[in-house]
Amino acid sequence: MSVNKQAVIGIIKRIFTYYGYSVNYSDVSDFLAEKNADHLFIKYDVSANFNSIRHFSNNVGKYGGKGILILDSVDEKTRSFALNEGITVWDRGELESWVGRAVLSGALEEILMSPVQEPLEEEREVFSTLPPRVMVPEKVPAESEKNEFERTIRILLRSVPINIGKTDALSIAQAKVGSSRSQKLKFIPVWHYSYSFSTQKKFKSRIIDLTGDGEGFINALTGTNSFSKLKDVQDNIFVPTQNYEIKQPVIAKNDALDKALDAIIREHAKEIRLNEMIGDTIIFENKVFAPEEEDINLEMELIHIPVWEIKGSAETAEINGYDGHIEALKAYSDAEFV
């Protein structure tokens, strides 16, 4: 007998709610579970094929969250494909095991142990393979759950994902600034670019081949260049409902293009030792070759990098929310991100 979809979804919603998640509507899944930096798109289906999994993965990717696909059954080939697409798959056995662990931890105490309300028939089906009722630990106080949970909203902003949540950022900053007095999530604008070139330079009788490609970004506040790769750029992102700031660019795109071209030319300049026979004498000469601006194909767009600003008692640490490294450590001031 197949599991009733709404019964399964109802049970899972209650479990996520118990653990402090906010359960919200989603147009790409059955529901969206959110807590701090976690945004889980939960979808139940009887079966799935490669096309439907890829479609679900693409939809989840647009919102910058993670996908969980629950199926009645799944073969290893499908599971492996889903994993490669960034989707976690649960079959019915895994679902029942997961629900069973939740029962033991007390998450479904109100459902399974209430003296005034018995589970629905469809809900009993889900627990048909579980052991009899057991004593469960005391539920975590609701106030603790509230303190751990922070509501978020989705905003339209071209950005890399927040891989380092507030809790991790606080841990990183604590060794530098001590206990935190306040936190803010800032989005720093950068001019992200990709480039390529393939050209030849002639010097006397020699032909020098020059090729290269790569990516980087110009900080739109300071104008500094970095040859760093930024992956998983997305069109919208989840942010806290309070204490976030989107910085406006100071460096215009044309200026950023000039800075990027200068940096690329310097990066790919190379010194070559040439020799030439003049009479009976070999003459050695060192010469620097580099691509010129017109040789370089360059594409650029404005995106944002999340940065956690953590204020201690006397200093402020800025933690890159994308890769976790410390961007700056300074005494209180109005200085911008460097």
Steps between C-alpha positions, in 0.01 A plus 500: 500500500644841403542769758249785499693805381329759717541282810874468435538871436300585811720282722823637356378857540434437870848356547670798337284739704599318819867553425459875454449521125249735344281307255399717205333476161716419199410507133774248410443239774236379746635736765805701600665446841717791616729549798797736513699432181313175422238518225370151422260438213309179582321316220315167510424292193417137430780471247739720306704492181816681398309786338280567803802484734696742283199733485467494880874560540490800265206652688669451836822648365322819395408566862835399648365229731534123532259239367367184665303265275290230669405200283313177568799313358822588321774304325868576545535643151229758567637575845849556359365728227305705756807532722701632206223755445526609864177333613472273806264205446309306767312181418216372717732296720723799569196718566362256757843471663530878513152535649584225749803693624280805536256298712781388730617859542152623585428688180169318445402468864191712445395282206573154637449538874212744534219346715235697315595451137604183322695505172307500178480172309736639236748601770492148647615366163821701524576347841399146412860378525590692816532341848227549765476826686797581717578753768640811336729776628357826620433742218732797456336812648326716242695808614830330410368421154395860455842630598672269251271591212536813291251582229625570151363651182594447137626805309593547137876548503768361272727337757715203593341277768541543875706190580602625846198554725484747787584237763817395316596863438465576871727205582764619254485857631501412870873425507567848358244730662364300795129486575280660238306818576325520164498336158408621154495326163641726229498437126812640337470584128772367271548512125541133414670428169615214279756535223688316227756583235706329233747709305846500346780753539784531251850598599758504225490145362312347796124445542383492862164336580303650788184333632311522825163499672360540848274704722513745788327803642554867573376614840243768412574689824879505500598418141733216602531198271490133597551203268251288695228272369142556611270201448126442531402861429124533549234757419339512845606419853359451849592768755401575862196725526714740705864612515602465138637765265559510125798722422485714186792493253744790499707379204316535166502213251723681247759567770476138613558381143817709478625365833424142396682536168807647671502213751460235229782644291734506801396149602577350159812698414792264464871552451660290228872461435575520130821432318617613160809411301686805371804388306682255722348647816183393683315798646262433791218737580219495757172648385157527664193401299141564608155510342361839408155629589362430153615136527288427809137385495352626826151460648395670823195518728417641841444241773519506880703316762346448848713622791417463870591807706556383859555770763681413820574724798767703320554355153298389200568187296367456149454136399449406137168315494592321177835340590541575872828692499547815708475804273590765756569554869485857621405735779157658474492735202302581190766347274369294215561136422852430373 
